[in-house]
């Protein structure tokens, strides 16, 4: 388990990733109340072996609507929302074929934002 930094009273207590068959999933558990926001997002920034290239797996809630995407320098691919959100935890699933080679990349960093402002981050322990 890894704890993450936070601001405004939100702290990530656990973050992880799972690759199973045709899906890639991440989970984030946090403590503290999320602020009132127009848009809240839970994401995973996956960094390539070169330390430069990144892919973002993101799940957003805005105005009661959910959206989800995989984003990279080449653009963004919207996918159907597939997440379980509970009090203080979320599990988000993505099709592995959309995530692509980033599934194997070494550094995964969880991030929670509200209205574009970073609330907390956590590096996923590998191994």
Buried (B, 14 or more C-beta within 10 A) or exposed (E): EEBBEBEBEBBBBBBBBEEEEEBBBBBBBBEBEBEEBEBBBBBBBBBBEEEEBBBBBBBBBEEEEBBBBBBBEEEEBEBEBBBEBEEBBBBBBBBBEBBBEBBEBEBBBBBBBBEEEBBBBBBBEEE
